[in-house]
Amino acid sequence: MREAATLANFAGGIVCGYVGIVPIDRNELAEHVLQNHRTHNGNPF
């Protein structure tokens, strides 16, 4: 459940960068999660 909430928060952050209703790509979500992981040197979950 915690992982789902974390992914939803990442997805919400990505969507806020767009105008209108926009589906996000799985690869884009994965890149943001990995970027956060690299930046903070920890588990994003």
LINBEL-V327946 format. One record per pair of residues at least 12 apart in sequence whose C-alpha atoms are under 7 Angstrom apart, sorted by the first residue. I is the first residue (numbers start at 1). J is the second residue. Records with the same first field share a line. If there is no record, write none. Layout:
I: J / J
This chain:
3: 45
6: 45
11: 29
